[in-house]
Amino acid sequence: MKLTLIVKKGKNGYLIGQLKEIPAVFTQGLTIDELKENIADALEMYLEDVRESYRPDGDMMQEEELTFA
């Protein structure tokens, strides 16, 4: 899965990052490398929250964990 990181200048030397495909995922960092680490952490927390709150309709036939490179 490919995601696009949008980077903007923030205050006090910070960079603000947001995922174009999932705008609810955003964070900040002082360097691009820090920002990339922080956005990965923010995405992981977002997806954990989505998983925990997911309530499927109907009868679930199967559940399988997938890993995207």
N, CA, C and O atoms as a GROMACS GRO file, in nm:
protein
  276
    1MET      N    1   0.085  -0.117   0.000
    1MET     CA    2   0.000   0.000   0.000
    1MET      C    3   0.090   0.124   0.000
    1MET      O    4   0.183   0.134   0.080
    2LYS      N    5   0.062   0.215  -0.089
    2LYS     CA    6   0.137   0.340  -0.095
    2LYS      C    7   0.050   0.453  -0.041
    2LYS      O    8  -0.068   0.465  -0.076
    3LEU      N    9   0.110   0.535   0.045
    3LEU     CA   10   0.041   0.652   0.099
    3LEU      C   11   0.127   0.775   0.071
    3LEU      O   12   0.249   0.765   0.062
    4THR      N   13   0.062   0.888   0.059
    4THR     CA   14   0.131   1.013   0.028
    4THR      C   15   0.139   1.100   0.152
    4THR      O   16   0.037   1.132   0.213
    5LEU      N   17   0.261   1.139   0.190
    5LEU     CA   18   0.282   1.227   0.304
    5LEU      C   19   0.292   1.370   0.254
    5LEU      O   20   0.381   1.404   0.176
    6ILE      N   21   0.199   1.455   0.299
    6ILE     CA   22   0.201   1.597   0.268
    6ILE      C   23   0.275   1.667   0.382
    6ILE      O   24   0.242   1.647   0.499
    7VAL      N   25   0.374   1.749   0.348
    7VAL     CA   26   0.455   1.817   0.450
    7VAL      C   27   0.437   1.968   0.435
    7VAL      O   28   0.447   2.023   0.325
    8LYS      N   29   0.411   2.033   0.548
    8LYS     CA   30   0.397   2.178   0.552
    8LYS      C   31   0.486   2.233   0.663
    8LYS      O   32   0.518   2.161   0.759
    9LYS      N   33   0.526   2.359   0.651
    9LYS     CA   34   0.603   2.424   0.757
    9LYS      C   35   0.509   2.463   0.870
    9LYS      O   36   0.403   2.521   0.847
   10GLY      N   37   0.551   2.431   0.991
   10GLY     CA   38   0.475   2.471   1.108
   10GLY      C   39   0.549   2.581   1.182
   10GLY      O   40   0.639   2.645   1.126
   11LYS      N   41   0.511   2.603   1.305
   11LYS     CA   42   0.575   2.706   1.387
   11LYS      C   43   0.695   2.648   1.461
   11LYS      O   44   0.703   2.528   1.484
   12ASN      N   45   0.786   2.735   1.498
   12ASN     CA   46   0.903   2.700   1.580
   12ASN      C   47   0.990   2.592   1.518
   12ASN      O   48   1.048   2.511   1.590
   13GLY      N   49   0.999   2.590   1.385
   13GLY     CA   50   1.086   2.495   1.318
   13GLY      C   51   1.027   2.357   1.295
   13GLY      O   52   1.095   2.270   1.240
   14TYR      N   53   0.905   2.335   1.336
   14TYR     CA   54   0.841   2.204   1.318
   14TYR      C   55   0.789   2.187   1.177
   14TYR      O   56   0.753   2.284   1.110
   15LEU      N   57   0.786   2.063   1.133
   15LEU     CA   58   0.722   2.024   1.009
   15LEU      C   59   0.592   1.954   1.044
   15LEU      O   60   0.588   1.874   1.138
   16ILE      N   61   0.487   1.982   0.972
   16ILE     CA   62   0.357   1.919   0.994
   16ILE      C   63   0.334   1.820   0.880
   16ILE      O   64   0.347   1.856   0.763
   17GLY      N   65   0.301   1.697   0.913
   17GLY     CA   66   0.276   1.595   0.812
   17GLY      C   67   0.135   1.539   0.822
   17GLY      O   68   0.082   1.522   0.932
   18GLN      N   69   0.076   1.512   0.707
   18GLN     CA   70  -0.059   1.456   0.701
   18GLN      C   71  -0.064   1.359   0.584
   18GLN      O   72  -0.005   1.384   0.479
   19LEU      N   73  -0.136   1.247   0.601
   19LEU     CA   74  -0.151   1.152   0.493
   19LEU      C   75  -0.263   1.196   0.400
   19LEU      O   76  -0.375   1.219   0.444
   20LYS      N   77  -0.232   1.210   0.273
   20LYS     CA   78  -0.329   1.257   0.174
   20LYS      C   79  -0.448   1.162   0.166
   20LYS      O   80  -0.562   1.206   0.156
   21GLU      N   81  -0.422   1.032   0.169
   21GLU     CA   82  -0.528   0.933   0.153
   21GLU      C   83  -0.610   0.912   0.282
   21GLU      O   84  -0.724   0.867   0.276
   22ILE      N   85  -0.552   0.946   0.397
   22ILE     CA   86  -0.621   0.934   0.526
   22ILE      C   87  -0.596   1.063   0.604
   22ILE      O   88  -0.509   1.065   0.692
   23PRO      N   89  -0.669   1.170   0.574
   23PRO     CA   90  -0.643   1.301   0.634
   23PRO      C   91  -0.651   1.304   0.787
   23PRO      O   92  -0.596   1.394   0.850
   24ALA      N   93  -0.718   1.208   0.846
   24ALA     CA   94  -0.727   1.204   0.993
   24ALA      C   95  -0.593   1.168   1.058
   24ALA      O   96  -0.577   1.182   1.179
   25VAL      N   97  -0.497   1.121   0.977
   25VAL     CA   98  -0.365   1.084   1.030
   25VAL      C   99  -0.269   1.199   1.002
   25VAL      O  100  -0.235   1.228   0.887
   26PHE      N  101  -0.225   1.265   1.110
   26PHE     CA  102  -0.132   1.376   1.098
   26PHE      C  103  -0.046   1.385   1.223
   26PHE      O  104  -0.084   1.333   1.328
   27THR      N  105   0.068   1.450   1.212
   27THR     CA  106   0.162   1.464   1.323
   27THR      C  107   0.263   1.572   1.291
   27THR      O  108   0.247   1.646   1.193
   28GLN      N  109   0.366   1.583   1.372
   28GLN     CA  110   0.471   1.682   1.350
   28GLN      C  111   0.607   1.624   1.384
   28GLN      O  112   0.616   1.519   1.447
   29GLY      N  113   0.712   1.693   1.342
   29GLY     CA  114   0.848   1.653   1.372
   29GLY      C  115   0.943   1.766   1.336
   29GLY      O  116   0.907   1.856   1.261
   30LEU      N  117   1.063   1.760   1.390
   30LEU     CA  118   1.162   1.864   1.362
   30LEU      C  119   1.240   1.838   1.234
   30LEU      O  120   1.294   1.931   1.174
   31THR      N  121   1.247   1.712   1.192
   31THR     CA  122   1.315   1.674   1.068
   31THR      C  123   1.223   1.585   0.986
   31THR      O  124   1.123   1.534   1.037
   32ILE      N  125   1.258   1.566   0.859
   32ILE     CA  126   1.178   1.478   0.774
   32ILE      C  127   1.182   1.335   0.829
   32ILE      O  128   1.079   1.267   0.831
   33ASP      N  129   1.299   1.290   0.873
   33ASP     CA  130   1.309   1.154   0.927
   33ASP      C  131   1.222   1.136   1.051
   33ASP      O  132   1.154   1.034   1.066
   34GLU      N  133   1.225   1.235   1.140
   34GLU     CA  134   1.140   1.229   1.260
   34GLU      C  135   0.993   1.231   1.222
   34GLU      O  136   0.911   1.159   1.279
   35LEU      N  137   0.960   1.314   1.124
   35LEU     CA  138   0.822   1.324   1.078
   35LEU      C  139   0.774   1.190   1.021
   35LEU      O  140   0.661   1.149   1.047
   36LYS      N  141   0.858   1.123   0.943
   36LYS     CA  142   0.822   0.993   0.886
   36LYS      C  143   0.800   0.888   0.995
   36LYS      O  144   0.707   0.809   0.987
   37GLU      N  145   0.886   0.888   1.096
   37GLU     CA  146   0.868   0.795   1.209
   37GLU      C  147   0.737   0.825   1.282
   37GLU      O  148   0.661   0.734   1.316
   38ASN      N  149   0.711   0.952   1.305
   38ASN     CA  150   0.591   0.992   1.378
   38ASN      C  151   0.464   0.962   1.300
   38ASN      O  152   0.362   0.924   1.358
   39ILE      N  153   0.468   0.980   1.166
   39ILE     CA  154   0.348   0.953   1.086
   39ILE      C  155   0.320   0.803   1.084
   39ILE      O  156   0.204   0.762   1.083
   40ALA      N  157   0.425   0.721   1.083
   40ALA     CA  158   0.407   0.575   1.088
   40ALA      C  159   0.342   0.536   1.220
   40ALA      O  160   0.252   0.451   1.222
   41ASP      N  161   0.386   0.597   1.331
   41ASP     CA  162   0.326   0.570   1.462
   41ASP      C  163   0.181   0.617   1.465
   41ASP      O  164   0.094   0.547   1.518
   42ALA      N  165   0.154   0.735   1.409
   42ALA     CA  166   0.017   0.788   1.407
   42ALA      C  167  -0.074   0.699   1.325
   42ALA      O  168  -0.189   0.675   1.363
   43LEU      N  169  -0.025   0.648   1.212
   43LEU     CA  170  -0.104   0.558   1.128
   43LEU      C  171  -0.134   0.428   1.203
   43LEU      O  172  -0.246   0.377   1.197
   44GLU      N  173  -0.035   0.375   1.272
   44GLU     CA  174  -0.055   0.252   1.350
   44GLU      C  175  -0.163   0.272   1.457
   44GLU      O  176  -0.249   0.187   1.475
   45MET      N  177  -0.157   0.384   1.528
   45MET     CA  178  -0.257   0.412   1.632
   45MET      C  179  -0.396   0.430   1.570
   45MET      O  180  -0.495   0.383   1.625
   46TYR      N  181  -0.402   0.498   1.457
   46TYR     CA  182  -0.530   0.518   1.387
   46TYR      C  183  -0.592   0.384   1.349
   46TYR      O  184  -0.710   0.360   1.373
   47LEU      N  185  -0.510   0.298   1.288
   47LEU     CA  186  -0.561   0.167   1.245
   47LEU      C  187  -0.601   0.080   1.363
   47LEU      O  188  -0.699   0.006   1.354
   48GLU      N  189  -0.527   0.087   1.474
   48GLU     CA  190  -0.566   0.013   1.595
   48GLU      C  191  -0.704   0.058   1.642
   48GLU      O  192  -0.788  -0.024   1.678
   49ASP      N  193  -0.726   0.189   1.642
   49ASP     CA  194  -0.854   0.244   1.685
   49ASP      C  195  -0.967   0.198   1.593
   49ASP      O  196  -1.075   0.162   1.640
   50VAL      N  197  -0.941   0.199   1.462
   50VAL     CA  198  -1.041   0.153   1.366
   50VAL      C  199  -1.074   0.005   1.389
   50VAL      O  200  -1.190  -0.034   1.386
   51ARG      N  201  -0.968  -0.077   1.411
   51ARG     CA  202  -0.990  -0.221   1.435
   51ARG      C  203  -1.074  -0.244   1.560
   51ARG      O  204  -1.166  -0.326   1.560
   52GLU      N  205  -1.042  -0.171   1.666
   52GLU     CA  206  -1.114  -0.190   1.793
   52GLU      C  207  -1.260  -0.148   1.784
   52GLU      O  208  -1.346  -0.206   1.850
   53SER      N  209  -1.289  -0.047   1.703
   53SER     CA  210  -1.426   0.003   1.696
   53SER      C  211  -1.507  -0.062   1.584
   53SER      O  212  -1.626  -0.033   1.569
   54TYR      N  213  -1.444  -0.150   1.505
   54TYR     CA  214  -1.513  -0.212   1.391
   54TYR      C  215  -1.615  -0.313   1.440
   54TYR      O  216  -1.584  -0.402   1.520
   55ARG      N  217  -1.737  -0.300   1.393
   55ARG     CA  218  -1.846  -0.392   1.425
   55ARG      C  219  -1.911  -0.434   1.294
   55ARG      O  220  -1.993  -0.360   1.239
   56PRO      N  221  -1.876  -0.553   1.241
   56PRO     CA  222  -1.930  -0.594   1.112
   56PRO      C  223  -2.080  -0.623   1.118
   56PRO      O  224  -2.131  -0.668   1.220
   57ASP      N  225  -2.147  -0.596   1.009
   57ASP     CA  226  -2.287  -0.632   0.994
   57ASP      C  227  -2.294  -0.776   0.942
   57ASP      O  228  -2.211  -0.816   0.861
   58GLY      N  229  -2.391  -0.851   0.986
   58GLY     CA  230  -2.407  -0.987   0.937
   58GLY      C  231  -2.311  -1.085   1.002
   58GLY      O  232  -2.240  -1.050   1.096
   59ASP      N  233  -2.311  -1.206   0.952
   59ASP     CA  234  -2.227  -1.312   1.007
   59ASP      C  235  -2.090  -1.310   0.940
   59ASP      O  236  -2.080  -1.311   0.817
   60MET      N  237  -1.985  -1.308   1.022
   60MET     CA  238  -1.850  -1.309   0.969
   60MET      C  239  -1.813  -1.451   0.929
   60MET      O  240  -1.827  -1.543   1.009
   61MET      N  241  -1.765  -1.468   0.807
   61MET     CA  242  -1.726  -1.600   0.759
   61MET      C  243  -1.582  -1.631   0.795
   61MET      O  244  -1.549  -1.746   0.827
   62GLN      N  245  -1.496  -1.531   0.791
   62GLN     CA  246  -1.354  -1.553   0.811
   62GLN      C  247  -1.287  -1.422   0.849
   62GLN      O  248  -1.331  -1.315   0.809
   63GLU      N  249  -1.181  -1.433   0.927
   63GLU     CA  250  -1.098  -1.318   0.958
   63GLU      C  251  -0.954  -1.357   0.934
   63GLU      O  252  -0.908  -1.460   0.983
   64GLU      N  253  -0.883  -1.275   0.858
   64GLU     CA  254  -0.745  -1.307   0.823
   64GLU      C  255  -0.661  -1.181   0.830
   64GLU      O  256  -0.701  -1.076   0.780
   65GLU      N  257  -0.545  -1.191   0.892
   65GLU     CA  258  -0.455  -1.076   0.903
   65GLU      C  259  -0.365  -1.070   0.781
   65GLU      O  260  -0.306  -1.170   0.742
   66LEU      N  261  -0.354  -0.951   0.720
   66LEU     CA  262  -0.272  -0.930   0.603
   66LEU      C  263  -0.162  -0.830   0.632
   66LEU      O  264  -0.182  -0.738   0.711
   67THR      N  265  -0.047  -0.848   0.570
   67THR     CA  266   0.064  -0.755   0.583
   67THR      C  267   0.095  -0.696   0.447
   67THR      O  268   0.116  -0.769   0.350
   68PHE      N  269   0.098  -0.563   0.438
   68PHE     CA  270   0.129  -0.495   0.314
   68PHE      C  271   0.270  -0.441   0.322
   68PHE      O  272   0.307  -0.377   0.420
   69ALA      N  273   0.347  -0.466   0.221
   69ALA     CA  274   0.487  -0.420   0.219
   69ALA      C  275   0.497  -0.279   0.166
   69ALA      O  276   0.607  -0.224   0.158
   0.00000   0.00000   0.00000
